[in-house]
């Protein structure tokens, strides 16, 4: 995971996920739902990620697992980039 992508993802999460903990406590593998992200907030995160990275998540990627951690989001973005 490239640092700049990871940092950009973390910035989006910090702004839109409404976590119960500070973003500084989130590791690449931290479960964002366990950290307080709701399904509604995950939609906001997805939309913000689409804007930030100028991509559109395909329907098959619109799952809880895709948005469950910084690493899973980075993996999803990487997959879209290869598509």
mmCIF file of the N, C-alpha and C atoms, coordinates in Angstrom:
data_MODEL
# 
_entry.id   MODEL 
# 
loop_
_atom_site.group_PDB 
_atom_site.id 
_atom_site.type_symbol 
_atom_site.label_atom_id 
_atom_site.label_alt_id 
_atom_site.label_comp_id 
_atom_site.label_asym_id 
_atom_site.label_entity_id 
_atom_site.label_seq_id 
_atom_site.pdbx_PDB_ins_code 
_atom_site.Cartn_x 
_atom_site.Cartn_y 
_atom_site.Cartn_z 
_atom_site.occupancy 
_atom_site.B_iso_or_equiv 
_atom_site.pdbx_formal_charge 
_atom_site.auth_seq_id 
_atom_site.auth_comp_id 
_atom_site.auth_asym_id 
_atom_site.auth_atom_id 
_atom_site.pdbx_PDB_model_num 
ATOM 1   N N  . UNK A 1 1  ? 0.862   -1.180 0.000   1.00 0.00 ? 1  UNK A N  1 
ATOM 2   C CA . UNK A 1 1  ? 0.000   0.000  0.000   1.00 0.00 ? 1  UNK A CA 1 
ATOM 3   C C  . UNK A 1 1  ? 0.901   1.232  0.000   1.00 0.00 ? 1  UNK A C  1 
ATOM 4   N N  . UNK A 1 2  ? 0.716   2.073  -0.996  1.00 0.00 ? 2  UNK A N  1 
ATOM 5   C CA . UNK A 1 2  ? 1.500   3.300  -1.069  1.00 0.00 ? 2  UNK A CA 1 
ATOM 6   C C  . UNK A 1 2  ? 1.087   4.235  0.059   1.00 0.00 ? 2  UNK A C  1 
ATOM 7   N N  . UNK A 1 3  ? 2.077   4.887  0.644   1.00 0.00 ? 3  UNK A N  1 
ATOM 8   C CA . UNK A 1 3  ? 1.815   5.783  1.773   1.00 0.00 ? 3  UNK A CA 1 
ATOM 9   C C  . UNK A 1 3  ? 0.822   6.873  1.396   1.00 0.00 ? 3  UNK A C  1 
ATOM 10  N N  . UNK A 1 4  ? 0.977   7.485  0.237   1.00 0.00 ? 4  UNK A N  1 
ATOM 11  C CA . UNK A 1 4  ? 0.081   8.583  -0.099  1.00 0.00 ? 4  UNK A CA 1 
ATOM 12  C C  . UNK A 1 4  ? -1.359  8.102  -0.261  1.00 0.00 ? 4  UNK A C  1 
ATOM 13  N N  . UNK A 1 5  ? -1.569  6.912  -0.801  1.00 0.00 ? 5  UNK A N  1 
ATOM 14  C CA . UNK A 1 5  ? -2.920  6.365  -0.917  1.00 0.00 ? 5  UNK A CA 1 
ATOM 15  C C  . UNK A 1 5  ? -3.482  6.078  0.477   1.00 0.00 ? 5  UNK A C  1 
ATOM 16  N N  . UNK A 1 6  ? -2.668  5.447  1.314   1.00 0.00 ? 6  UNK A N  1 
ATOM 17  C CA . UNK A 1 6  ? -3.093  5.147  2.681   1.00 0.00 ? 6  UNK A CA 1 
ATOM 18  C C  . UNK A 1 6  ? -3.439  6.400  3.461   1.00 0.00 ? 6  UNK A C  1 
ATOM 19  N N  . UNK A 1 7  ? -2.629  7.432  3.301   1.00 0.00 ? 7  UNK A N  1 
ATOM 20  C CA . UNK A 1 7  ? -2.893  8.690  4.003   1.00 0.00 ? 7  UNK A CA 1 
ATOM 21  C C  . UNK A 1 7  ? -4.154  9.360  3.478   1.00 0.00 ? 7  UNK A C  1 
ATOM 22  N N  . UNK A 1 8  ? -4.357  9.295  2.176   1.00 0.00 ? 8  UNK A N  1 
ATOM 23  C CA . UNK A 1 8  ? -5.556  9.882  1.577   1.00 0.00 ? 8  UNK A CA 1 
ATOM 24  C C  . UNK A 1 8  ? -6.807  9.146  2.078   1.00 0.00 ? 8  UNK A C  1 
ATOM 25  N N  . UNK A 1 9  ? -6.720  7.823  2.143   1.00 0.00 ? 9  UNK A N  1 
ATOM 26  C CA . UNK A 1 9  ? -7.834  7.019  2.672   1.00 0.00 ? 9  UNK A CA 1 
ATOM 27  C C  . UNK A 1 9  ? -8.096  7.399  4.125   1.00 0.00 ? 9  UNK A C  1 
ATOM 28  N N  . UNK A 1 10 ? -7.044  7.513  4.908   1.00 0.00 ? 10 UNK A N  1 
ATOM 29  C CA . UNK A 1 10 ? -7.187  7.868  6.330   1.00 0.00 ? 10 UNK A CA 1 
ATOM 30  C C  . UNK A 1 10 ? -7.827  9.247  6.488   1.00 0.00 ? 10 UNK A C  1 
ATOM 31  N N  . UNK A 1 11 ? -7.462  10.192 5.611   1.00 0.00 ? 11 UNK A N  1 
ATOM 32  C CA . UNK A 1 11 ? -8.059  11.525 5.660   1.00 0.00 ? 11 UNK A CA 1 
ATOM 33  C C  . UNK A 1 11 ? -9.562  11.452 5.406   1.00 0.00 ? 11 UNK A C  1 
ATOM 34  N N  . UNK A 1 12 ? -9.957  10.657 4.401   1.00 0.00 ? 12 UNK A N  1 
ATOM 35  C CA . UNK A 1 12 ? -11.383 10.491 4.094   1.00 0.00 ? 12 UNK A CA 1 
ATOM 36  C C  . UNK A 1 12 ? -12.104 9.844  5.278   1.00 0.00 ? 12 UNK A C  1 
ATOM 37  N N  . UNK A 1 13 ? -11.497 8.818  5.854   1.00 0.00 ? 13 UNK A N  1 
ATOM 38  C CA . UNK A 1 13 ? -12.101 8.133  6.993   1.00 0.00 ? 13 UNK A CA 1 
ATOM 39  C C  . UNK A 1 13 ? -12.251 9.091  8.175   1.00 0.00 ? 13 UNK A C  1 
ATOM 40  N N  . UNK A 1 14 ? -11.202 9.857  8.432   1.00 0.00 ? 14 UNK A N  1 
ATOM 41  C CA . UNK A 1 14 ? -11.244 10.797 9.556   1.00 0.00 ? 14 UNK A CA 1 
ATOM 42  C C  . UNK A 1 14 ? -12.378 11.803 9.386   1.00 0.00 ? 14 UNK A C  1 
ATOM 43  N N  . UNK A 1 15 ? -12.621 12.219 8.142   1.00 0.00 ? 15 UNK A N  1 
ATOM 44  C CA . UNK A 1 15 ? -13.630 13.239 7.891   1.00 0.00 ? 15 UNK A CA 1 
ATOM 45  C C  . UNK A 1 15 ? -15.048 12.681 7.814   1.00 0.00 ? 15 UNK A C  1 
ATOM 46  N N  . UNK A 1 16 ? -15.201 11.451 7.323   1.00 0.00 ? 16 UNK A N  1 
ATOM 47  C CA . UNK A 1 16 ? -16.547 10.958 6.993   1.00 0.00 ? 16 UNK A CA 1 
ATOM 48  C C  . UNK A 1 16 ? -17.031 9.737  7.782   1.00 0.00 ? 16 UNK A C  1 
ATOM 49  N N  . UNK A 1 17 ? -16.140 8.989  8.440   1.00 0.00 ? 17 UNK A N  1 
ATOM 50  C CA . UNK A 1 17 ? -16.559 7.726  9.050   1.00 0.00 ? 17 UNK A CA 1 
ATOM 51  C C  . UNK A 1 17 ? -17.231 7.880  10.413  1.00 0.00 ? 17 UNK A C  1 
ATOM 52  N N  . UNK A 1 18 ? -17.056 9.033  11.048  1.00 0.00 ? 18 UNK A N  1 
ATOM 53  C CA . UNK A 1 18 ? -17.648 9.274  12.371  1.00 0.00 ? 18 UNK A CA 1 
ATOM 54  C C  . UNK A 1 18 ? -17.290 8.162  13.360  1.00 0.00 ? 18 UNK A C  1 
ATOM 55  N N  . UNK A 1 19 ? -15.997 7.883  13.451  1.00 0.00 ? 19 UNK A N  1 
ATOM 56  C CA . UNK A 1 19 ? -15.511 6.822  14.333  1.00 0.00 ? 19 UNK A CA 1 
ATOM 57  C C  . UNK A 1 19 ? -15.587 7.241  15.795  1.00 0.00 ? 19 UNK A C  1 
ATOM 58  N N  . UNK A 1 20 ? -15.699 6.241  16.656  1.00 0.00 ? 20 UNK A N  1 
ATOM 59  C CA . UNK A 1 20 ? -15.736 6.477  18.094  1.00 0.00 ? 20 UNK A CA 1 
ATOM 60  C C  . UNK A 1 20 ? -14.328 6.690  18.650  1.00 0.00 ? 20 UNK A C  1 
ATOM 61  N N  . UNK A 1 21 ? -13.314 6.389  17.840  1.00 0.00 ? 21 UNK A N  1 
ATOM 62  C CA . UNK A 1 21 ? -11.915 6.565  18.250  1.00 0.00 ? 21 UNK A CA 1 
ATOM 63  C C  . UNK A 1 21 ? -11.239 7.505  17.261  1.00 0.00 ? 21 UNK A C  1 
ATOM 64  N N  . UNK A 1 22 ? -10.118 8.061  17.664  1.00 0.00 ? 22 UNK A N  1 
ATOM 65  C CA . UNK A 1 22 ? -9.366  8.952  16.781  1.00 0.00 ? 22 UNK A CA 1 
ATOM 66  C C  . UNK A 1 22 ? -8.705  8.178  15.655  1.00 0.00 ? 22 UNK A C  1 
ATOM 67  N N  . UNK A 1 23 ? -8.528  8.823  14.522  1.00 0.00 ? 23 UNK A N  1 
ATOM 68  C CA . UNK A 1 23 ? -7.914  8.180  13.362  1.00 0.00 ? 23 UNK A CA 1 
ATOM 69  C C  . UNK A 1 23 ? -6.507  7.701  13.685  1.00 0.00 ? 23 UNK A C  1 
ATOM 70  N N  . UNK A 1 24 ? -5.841  8.352  14.629  1.00 0.00 ? 24 UNK A N  1 
ATOM 71  C CA . UNK A 1 24 ? -4.484  7.928  15.002  1.00 0.00 ? 24 UNK A CA 1 
ATOM 72  C C  . UNK A 1 24 ? -4.471  6.535  15.629  1.00 0.00 ? 24 UNK A C  1 
ATOM 73  N N  . UNK A 1 25 ? -5.612  6.066  16.111  1.00 0.00 ? 25 UNK A N  1 
ATOM 74  C CA . UNK A 1 25 ? -5.703  4.720  16.698  1.00 0.00 ? 25 UNK A CA 1 
ATOM 75  C C  . UNK A 1 25 ? -6.005  3.644  15.657  1.00 0.00 ? 25 UNK A C  1 
ATOM 76  N N  . UNK A 1 26 ? -6.263  4.054  14.421  1.00 0.00 ? 26 UNK A N  1 
ATOM 77  C CA . UNK A 1 26 ? -6.633  3.125  13.361  1.00 0.00 ? 26 UNK A CA 1 
ATOM 78  C C  . UNK A 1 26 ? -5.390  2.659  12.611  1.00 0.00 ? 26 UNK A C  1 
ATOM 79  N N  . UNK A 1 27 ? -5.188  1.345  12.588  1.00 0.00 ? 27 UNK A N  1 
ATOM 80  C CA . UNK A 1 27 ? -4.097  0.743  11.828  1.00 0.00 ? 27 UNK A CA 1 
ATOM 81  C C  . UNK A 1 27 ? -4.651  0.328  10.465  1.00 0.00 ? 27 UNK A C  1 
ATOM 82  N N  . UNK A 1 28 ? -3.790  -0.064 9.533   1.00 0.00 ? 28 UNK A N  1 
ATOM 83  C CA . UNK A 1 28 ? -4.307  -0.495 8.233   1.00 0.00 ? 28 UNK A CA 1 
ATOM 84  C C  . UNK A 1 28 ? -5.324  -1.639 8.322   1.00 0.00 ? 28 UNK A C  1 
ATOM 85  N N  . UNK A 1 29 ? -5.186  -2.490 9.342   1.00 0.00 ? 29 UNK A N  1 
ATOM 86  C CA . UNK A 1 29 ? -6.087  -3.643 9.454   1.00 0.00 ? 29 UNK A CA 1 
ATOM 87  C C  . UNK A 1 29 ? -7.198  -3.457 10.485  1.00 0.00 ? 29 UNK A C  1 
ATOM 88  N N  . UNK A 1 30 ? -7.277  -2.304 11.132  1.00 0.00 ? 30 UNK A N  1 
ATOM 89  C CA . UNK A 1 30 ? -8.337  -2.070 12.123  1.00 0.00 ? 30 UNK A CA 1 
ATOM 90  C C  . UNK A 1 30 ? -9.716  -2.202 11.487  1.00 0.00 ? 30 UNK A C  1 
ATOM 91  N N  . UNK A 1 31 ? -10.630 -2.843 12.196  1.00 0.00 ? 31 UNK A N  1 
ATOM 92  C CA . UNK A 1 31 ? -12.013 -2.978 11.736  1.00 0.00 ? 31 UNK A CA 1 
ATOM 93  C C  . UNK A 1 31 ? -12.726 -1.646 11.961  1.00 0.00 ? 31 UNK A C  1 
ATOM 94  N N  . UNK A 1 32 ? -13.048 -0.965 10.870  1.00 0.00 ? 32 UNK A N  1 
ATOM 95  C CA . UNK A 1 32 ? -13.669 0.355  10.980  1.00 0.00 ? 32 UNK A CA 1 
ATOM 96  C C  . UNK A 1 32 ? -15.071 0.282  11.565  1.00 0.00 ? 32 UNK A C  1 
ATOM 97  N N  . UNK A 1 33 ? -15.772 -0.819 11.335  1.00 0.00 ? 33 UNK A N  1 
ATOM 98  C CA . UNK A 1 33 ? -17.112 -0.976 11.913  1.00 0.00 ? 33 UNK A CA 1 
ATOM 99  C C  . UNK A 1 33 ? -17.015 -1.166 13.424  1.00 0.00 ? 33 UNK A C  1 
ATOM 100 N N  . UNK A 1 34 ? -16.031 -1.933 13.869  1.00 0.00 ? 34 UNK A N  1 
ATOM 101 C CA . UNK A 1 34 ? -15.811 -2.111 15.310  1.00 0.00 ? 34 UNK A CA 1 
ATOM 102 C C  . UNK A 1 34 ? -15.393 -0.791 15.958  1.00 0.00 ? 34 UNK A C  1 
ATOM 103 N N  . UNK A 1 35 ? -14.770 0.091  15.167  1.00 0.00 ? 35 UNK A N  1 
ATOM 104 C CA . UNK A 1 35 ? -14.333 1.397  15.672  1.00 0.00 ? 35 UNK A CA 1 
ATOM 105 C C  . UNK A 1 35 ? -15.463 2.424  15.661  1.00 0.00 ? 35 UNK A C  1 
ATOM 106 N N  . UNK A 1 36 ? -16.660 2.006  15.222  1.00 0.00 ? 36 UNK A N  1 
ATOM 107 C CA . UNK A 1 36 ? -17.815 2.886  15.320  1.00 0.00 ? 36 UNK A CA 1 
ATOM 108 C C  . UNK A 1 36 ? -18.432 3.351  14.014  1.00 0.00 ? 36 UNK A C  1 
ATOM 109 N N  . UNK A 1 37 ? -17.881 2.929  12.875  1.00 0.00 ? 37 UNK A N  1 
ATOM 110 C CA . UNK A 1 37 ? -18.464 3.360  11.607  1.00 0.00 ? 37 UNK A CA 1 
ATOM 111 C C  . UNK A 1 37 ? -19.793 2.645  11.373  1.00 0.00 ? 37 UNK A C  1 
ATOM 112 N N  . UNK A 1 38 ? -20.818 3.406  11.066  1.00 0.00 ? 38 UNK A N  1 
ATOM 113 C CA . UNK A 1 38 ? -22.134 2.825  10.777  1.00 0.00 ? 38 UNK A CA 1 
ATOM 114 C C  . UNK A 1 38 ? -22.249 2.553  9.273   1.00 0.00 ? 38 UNK A C  1 
ATOM 115 N N  . UNK A 1 39 ? -23.283 1.821  8.894   1.00 0.00 ? 39 UNK A N  1 
ATOM 116 C CA . UNK A 1 39 ? -23.486 1.568  7.466   1.00 0.00 ? 39 UNK A CA 1 
ATOM 117 C C  . UNK A 1 39 ? -23.763 2.877  6.729   1.00 0.00 ? 39 UNK A C  1 
ATOM 118 N N  . UNK A 1 40 ? -24.481 3.795  7.370   1.00 0.00 ? 40 UNK A N  1 
ATOM 119 C CA . UNK A 1 40 ? -24.741 5.105  6.756   1.00 0.00 ? 40 UNK A CA 1 
ATOM 120 C C  . UNK A 1 40 ? -23.423 5.857  6.545   1.00 0.00 ? 40 UNK A C  1 
ATOM 121 N N  . UNK A 1 41 ? -22.569 5.846  7.551   1.00 0.00 ? 41 UNK A N  1 
ATOM 122 C CA . UNK A 1 41 ? -21.272 6.528  7.423   1.00 0.00 ? 41 UNK A CA 1 
ATOM 123 C C  . UNK A 1 41 ? -20.416 5.862  6.350   1.00 0.00 ? 41 UNK A C  1 
ATOM 124 N N  . UNK A 1 42 ? -20.541 4.550  6.189   1.00 0.00 ? 42 UNK A N  1 
ATOM 125 C CA . UNK A 1 42 ? -19.742 3.861  5.169   1.00 0.00 ? 42 UNK A CA 1 
ATOM 126 C C  . UNK A 1 42 ? -20.131 4.322  3.764   1.00 0.00 ? 42 UNK A C  1 
ATOM 127 N N  . UNK A 1 43 ? -21.408 4.648  3.565   1.00 0.00 ? 43 UNK A N  1 
ATOM 128 C CA . UNK A 1 43 ? -21.844 5.183  2.270   1.00 0.00 ? 43 UNK A CA 1 
ATOM 129 C C  . UNK A 1 43 ? -21.184 6.545  2.036   1.00 0.00 ? 43 UNK A C  1 
ATOM 130 N N  . UNK A 1 44 ? -21.142 7.373  3.066   1.00 0.00 ? 44 UNK A N  1 
ATOM 131 C CA . UNK A 1 44 ? -20.466 8.675  2.952   1.00 0.00 ? 44 UNK A CA 1 
ATOM 132 C C  . UNK A 1 44 ? -18.984 8.500  2.662   1.00 0.00 ? 44 UNK A C  1 
ATOM 133 N N  . UNK A 1 45 ? -18.358 7.513  3.321   1.00 0.00 ? 45 UNK A N  1 
ATOM 134 C CA . UNK A 1 45 ? -16.942 7.220  3.078   1.00 0.00 ? 45 UNK A CA 1 
ATOM 135 C C  . UNK A 1 45 ? -16.751 6.794  1.620   1.00 0.00 ? 45 UNK A C  1 
ATOM 136 N N  . UNK A 1 46 ? -17.620 5.900  1.136   1.00 0.00 ? 46 UNK A N  1 
ATOM 137 C CA . UNK A 1 46 ? -17.521 5.432  -0.243  1.00 0.00 ? 46 UNK A CA 1 
ATOM 138 C C  . UNK A 1 46 ? -17.626 6.589  -1.234  1.00 0.00 ? 46 UNK A C  1 
ATOM 139 N N  . UNK A 1 47 ? -18.615 7.455  -1.037  1.00 0.00 ? 47 UNK A N  1 
ATOM 140 C CA . UNK A 1 47 ? -18.791 8.596  -1.935  1.00 0.00 ? 47 UNK A CA 1 
ATOM 141 C C  . UNK A 1 47 ? -17.583 9.537  -1.886  1.00 0.00 ? 47 UNK A C  1 
ATOM 142 N N  . UNK A 1 48 ? -17.068 9.763  -0.700  1.00 0.00 ? 48 UNK A N  1 
ATOM 143 C CA . UNK A 1 48 ? -15.892 10.635 -0.551  1.00 0.00 ? 48 UNK A CA 1 
ATOM 144 C C  . UNK A 1 48 ? -14.658 10.004 -1.197  1.00 0.00 ? 48 UNK A C  1 
ATOM 145 N N  . UNK A 1 49 ? -14.523 8.680  -1.079  1.00 0.00 ? 49 UNK A N  1 
ATOM 146 C CA . UNK A 1 49 ? -13.403 7.989  -1.728  1.00 0.00 ? 49 UNK A CA 1 
ATOM 147 C C  . UNK A 1 49 ? -13.512 8.088  -3.244  1.00 0.00 ? 49 UNK A C  1 
ATOM 148 N N  . UNK A 1 50 ? -14.731 7.941  -3.764  1.00 0.00 ? 50 UNK A N  1 
ATOM 149 C CA . UNK A 1 50 ? -14.925 8.064  -5.211  1.00 0.00 ? 50 UNK A CA 1 
ATOM 150 C C  . UNK A 1 50 ? -14.502 9.447  -5.684  1.00 0.00 ? 50 UNK A C  1 
ATOM 151 N N  . UNK A 1 51 ? -14.855 10.477 -4.919  1.00 0.00 ? 51 UNK A N  1 
ATOM 152 C CA . UNK A 1 51 ? -14.447 11.846 -5.264  1.00 0.00 ? 51 UNK A CA 1 
ATOM 153 C C  . UNK A 1 51 ? -12.934 12.019 -5.147  1.00 0.00 ? 51 UNK A C  1 
ATOM 154 N N  . UNK A 1 52 ? -12.369 11.538 -4.043  1.00 0.00 ? 52 UNK A N  1 
ATOM 155 C CA . UNK A 1 52 ? -10.938 11.746 -3.771  1.00 0.00 ? 52 UNK A CA 1 
ATOM 156 C C  . UNK A 1 52 ? -10.046 11.037 -4.785  1.00 0.00 ? 52 UNK A C  1 
ATOM 157 N N  . UNK A 1 53 ? -10.476 9.853  -5.244  1.00 0.00 ? 53 UNK A N  1 
ATOM 158 C CA . UNK A 1 53 ? -9.645  9.062  -6.156  1.00 0.00 ? 53 UNK A CA 1 
ATOM 159 C C  . UNK A 1 53 ? -10.162 9.065  -7.590  1.00 0.00 ? 53 UNK A C  1 
ATOM 160 N N  . UNK A 1 54 ? -11.250 9.798  -7.841  1.00 0.00 ? 54 UNK A N  1 
ATOM 161 C CA . UNK A 1 54 ? -11.835 9.886  -9.175  1.00 0.00 ? 54 UNK A CA 1 
ATOM 162 C C  . UNK A 1 54 ? -12.096 8.490  -9.763  1.00 0.00 ? 54 UNK A C  1 
ATOM 163 N N  . UNK A 1 55 ? -12.794 7.675  -8.977  1.00 0.00 ? 55 UNK A N  1 
ATOM 164 C CA . UNK A 1 55 ? -13.169 6.318  -9.387  1.00 0.00 ? 55 UNK A CA 1 
ATOM 165 C C  . UNK A 1 55 ? -14.637 6.101  -9.063  1.00 0.00 ? 55 UNK A C  1 
ATOM 166 N N  . UNK A 1 56 ? -15.154 4.984  -9.534  1.00 0.00 ? 56 UNK A N  1 
ATOM 167 C CA . UNK A 1 56 ? -16.488 4.556  -9.144  1.00 0.00 ? 56 UNK A CA 1 
ATOM 168 C C  . UNK A 1 56 ? -16.395 3.094  -8.739  1.00 0.00 ? 56 UNK A C  1 
ATOM 169 N N  . UNK A 1 57 ? -16.822 2.794  -7.519  1.00 0.00 ? 57 UNK A N  1 
ATOM 170 C CA . UNK A 1 57 ? -16.799 1.414  -7.060  1.00 0.00 ? 57 UNK A CA 1 
ATOM 171 C C  . UNK A 1 57 ? -17.868 0.626  -7.815  1.00 0.00 ? 57 UNK A C  1 
ATOM 172 N N  . UNK A 1 58 ? -17.482 -0.481 -8.465  1.00 0.00 ? 58 UNK A N  1 
ATOM 173 C CA . UNK A 1 58 ? -18.481 -1.294 -9.150  1.00 0.00 ? 58 UNK A CA 1 
ATOM 174 C C  . UNK A 1 58 ? -19.426 -1.946 -8.134  1.00 0.00 ? 58 UNK A C  1 
ATOM 175 N N  . UNK A 1 59 ? -20.615 -2.265 -8.592  1.00 0.00 ? 59 UNK A N  1 
ATOM 176 C CA . UNK A 1 59 ? -21.646 -2.795 -7.698  1.00 0.00 ? 59 UNK A CA 1 
ATOM 177 C C  . UNK A 1 59 ? -21.168 -4.007 -6.895  1.00 0.00 ? 59 UNK A C  1 
ATOM 178 N N  . UNK A 1 60 ? -20.386 -4.878 -7.517  1.00 0.00 ? 60 UNK A N  1 
ATOM 179 C CA . UNK A 1 60 ? -19.934 -6.084 -6.814  1.00 0.00 ? 60 UNK A CA 1 
ATOM 180 C C  . UNK A 1 60 ? -18.965 -5.777 -5.662  1.00 0.00 ? 60 UNK A C  1 
ATOM 181 N N  . UNK A 1 61 ? -18.428 -4.566 -5.634  1.00 0.00 ? 61 UNK A N  1 
ATOM 182 C CA . UNK A 1 61 ? -17.525 -4.175 -4.546  1.00 0.00 ? 61 UNK A CA 1 
ATOM 183 C C  . UNK A 1 61 ? -18.245 -3.426 -3.426  1.00 0.00 ? 61 UNK A C  1 
ATOM 184 N N  . UNK A 1 62 ? -19.534 -3.176 -3.587  1.00 0.00 ? 62 UNK A N  1 
ATOM 185 C CA . UNK A 1 62 ? -20.280 -2.429 -2.575  1.00 0.00 ? 62 UNK A CA 1 
ATOM 186 C C  . UNK A 1 62 ? -20.715 -3.368 -1.456  1.00 0.00 ? 62 UNK A C  1 
ATOM 187 N N  . UNK A 1 63 ? -19.713 -3.854 -0.727  1.00 0.00 ? 63 UNK A N  1 
ATOM 188 C CA . UNK A 1 63 ? -19.952 -4.777 0.376   1.00 0.00 ? 63 UNK A CA 1 
ATOM 189 C C  . UNK A 1 63 ? -19.322 -4.234 1.647   1.00 0.00 ? 63 UNK A C  1 
ATOM 190 N N  . UNK A 1 64 ? -19.785 -4.743 2.754   1.00 0.00 ? 64 UNK A N  1 
ATOM 191 C CA . UNK A 1 64 ? -19.223 -4.339 4.042   1.00 0.00 ? 64 UNK A CA 1 
ATOM 192 C C  . UNK A 1 64 ? -17.726 -4.642 4.086   1.00 0.00 ? 64 UNK A C  1 
ATOM 193 N N  . UNK A 1 65 ? -17.336 -5.772 3.522   1.00 0.00 ? 65 UNK A N  1 
ATOM 194 C CA . UNK A 1 65 ? -15.931 -6.180 3.557   1.00 0.00 ? 65 UNK A CA 1 
ATOM 195 C C  . UNK A 1 65 ? -15.022 -5.184 2.840   1.00 0.00 ? 65 UNK A C  1 
ATOM 196 N N  . UNK A 1 66 ? -15.478 -4.619 1.735   1.00 0.00 ? 66 UNK A N  1 
ATOM 197 C CA . UNK A 1 66 ? -14.656 -3.672 0.972   1.00 0.00 ? 66 UNK A CA 1 
ATOM 198 C C  . UNK A 1 66 ? -14.268 -2.468 1.813   1.00 0.00 ? 66 UNK A C  1 
ATOM 199 N N  . UNK A 1 67 ? -15.175 -2.039 2.691   1.00 0.00 ? 67 UNK A N  1 
ATOM 200 C CA . UNK A 1 67 ? -14.966 -0.808 3.456   1.00 0.00 ? 67 UNK A CA 1 
ATOM 201 C C  . UNK A 1 67 ? -14.673 -1.073 4.934   1.00 0.00 ? 67 UNK A C  1 
ATOM 202 N N  . UNK A 1 68 ? -14.226 -2.296 5.245   1.00 0.00 ? 68 UNK A N  1 
ATOM 203 C CA . UNK A 1 68 ? -14.045 -2.676 6.647   1.00 0.00 ? 68 UNK A CA 1 
ATOM 204 C C  . UNK A 1 68 ? -12.727 -2.208 7.251   1.00 0.00 ? 68 UNK A C  1 
ATOM 205 N N  . UNK A 1 69 ? -11.739 -1.861 6.427   1.00 0.00 ? 69 UNK A N  1 
ATOM 206 C CA . UNK A 1 69 ? -10.451 -1.405 6.963   1.00 0.00 ? 69 UNK A CA 1 
ATOM 207 C C  . UNK A 1 69 ? -9.749  -0.534 5.924   1.00 0.00 ? 69 UNK A C  1 
ATOM 208 N N  . UNK A 1 70 ? -8.734  0.173  6.367   1.00 0.00 ? 70 UNK A N  1 
ATOM 209 C CA . UNK A 1 70 ? -7.931  0.983  5.450   1.00 0.00 ? 70 UNK A CA 1 
ATOM 210 C C  . UNK A 1 70 ? -7.323  0.075  4.377   1.00 0.00 ? 70 UNK A C  1 
ATOM 211 N N  . UNK A 1 71 ? -6.824  -1.086 4.801   1.00 0.00 ? 71 UNK A N  1 
ATOM 212 C CA . UNK A 1 71 ? -6.194  -2.009 3.847   1.00 0.00 ? 71 UNK A CA 1 
ATOM 213 C C  . UNK A 1 71 ? -7.196  -2.553 2.836   1.00 0.00 ? 71 UNK A C  1 
ATOM 214 N N  . UNK A 1 72 ? -8.404  -2.914 3.288   1.00 0.00 ? 72 UNK A N  1 
ATOM 215 C CA . UNK A 1 72 ? -9.391  -3.450 2.342   1.00 0.00 ? 72 UNK A CA 1 
ATOM 216 C C  . UNK A 1 72 ? -9.832  -2.378 1.347   1.00 0.00 ? 72 UNK A C  1 
ATOM 217 N N  . UNK A 1 73 ? -9.907  -1.137 1.797   1.00 0.00 ? 73 UNK A N  1 
ATOM 218 C CA . UNK A 1 73 ? -10.238 -0.029 0.888   1.00 0.00 ? 73 UNK A CA 1 
ATOM 219 C C  . UNK A 1 73 ? -9.109  0.150  -0.127  1.00 0.00 ? 73 UNK A C  1 
ATOM 220 N N  . UNK A 1 74 ? -7.860  0.142  0.340   1.00 0.00 ? 74 UNK A N  1 
ATOM 221 C CA . UNK A 1 74 ? -6.709  0.284  -0.562  1.00 0.00 ? 74 UNK A CA 1 
ATOM 222 C C  . UNK A 1 74 ? -6.677  -0.858 -1.574  1.00 0.00 ? 74 UNK A C  1 
ATOM 223 N N  . UNK A 1 75 ? -6.977  -2.067 -1.125  1.00 0.00 ? 75 UNK A N  1 
ATOM 224 C CA . UNK A 1 75 ? -7.013  -3.218 -2.033  1.00 0.00 ? 75 UNK A CA 1 
ATOM 225 C C  . UNK A 1 75 ? -8.097  -3.032 -3.085  1.00 0.00 ? 75 UNK A C  1 
ATOM 226 N N  . UNK A 1 76 ? -9.253  -2.545 -2.663  1.00 0.00 ? 76 UNK A N  1 
ATOM 227 C CA . UNK A 1 76 ? -10.354 -2.291 -3.592  1.00 0.00 ? 76 UNK A CA 1 
ATOM 228 C C  . UNK A 1 76 ? -9.996  -1.230 -4.618  1.00 0.00 ? 76 UNK A C  1 
ATOM 229 N N  . UNK A 1 77 ? -9.379  -0.156 -4.149  1.00 0.00 ? 77 UNK A N  1 
ATOM 230 C CA . UNK A 1 77 ? -8.961  0.909  -5.061  1.00 0.00 ? 77 UNK A CA 1 
ATOM 231 C C  . UNK A 1 77 ? -7.928  0.396  -6.053  1.00 0.00 ? 77 UNK A C  1 
ATOM 232 N N  . UNK A 1 78 ? -7.027  -0.456 -5.579  1.00 0.00 ? 78 UNK A N  1 
ATOM 233 C CA . UNK A 1 78 ? -6.021  -1.040 -6.447  1.00 0.00 ? 78 UNK A CA 1 
ATOM 234 C C  . UNK A 1 78 ? -6.668  -1.933 -7.505  1.00 0.00 ? 78 UNK A C  1 
ATOM 235 N N  . UNK A 1 79 ? -7.669  -2.691 -7.103  1.00 0.00 ? 79 UNK A N  1 
ATOM 236 C CA . UNK A 1 79 ? -8.395  -3.562 -8.030  1.00 0.00 ? 79 UNK A CA 1 
ATOM 237 C C  . UNK A 1 79 ? -9.104  -2.734 -9.106  1.00 0.00 ? 79 UNK A C  1 
ATOM 238 N N  . UNK A 1 80 ? -9.729  -1.637 -8.708  1.00 0.00 ? 80 UNK A N  1 
ATOM 239 C CA . UNK A 1 80 ? -10.395 -0.757 -9.658  1.00 0.00 ? 80 UNK A CA 1 
ATOM 240 C C  . UNK A 1 80 ? -9.365  -0.191 -10.643 1.00 0.00 ? 80 UNK A C  1 
ATOM 241 N N  . UNK A 1 81 ? -8.212  0.166  -10.127 1.00 0.00 ? 81 UNK A N  1 
ATOM 242 C CA . UNK A 1 81 ? -7.158  0.736  -10.953 1.00 0.00 ? 81 UNK A CA 1 
ATOM 243 C C  . UNK A 1 81 ? -6.644  -0.235 -12.005 1.00 0.00 ? 81 UNK A C  1 
ATOM 244 N N  . UNK A 1 82 ? -6.706  -1.521 -11.701 1.00 0.00 ? 82 UNK A N  1 
ATOM 245 C CA . UNK A 1 82 ? -6.256  -2.550 -12.656 1.00 0.00 ? 82 UNK A CA 1 
ATOM 246 C C  . UNK A 1 82 ? -7.360  -2.904 -13.643 1.00 0.00 ? 82 UNK A C  1 
ATOM 247 N N  . UNK A 1 83 ? -8.632  -2.521 -13.317 1.00 0.00 ? 83 UNK A N  1 
ATOM 248 C CA . UNK A 1 83 ? -9.777  -2.962 -14.112 1.00 0.00 ? 83 UNK A CA 1 
ATOM 249 C C  . UNK A 1 83 ? -9.893  -2.361 -15.456 1.00 0.00 ? 83 UNK A C  1 
# 
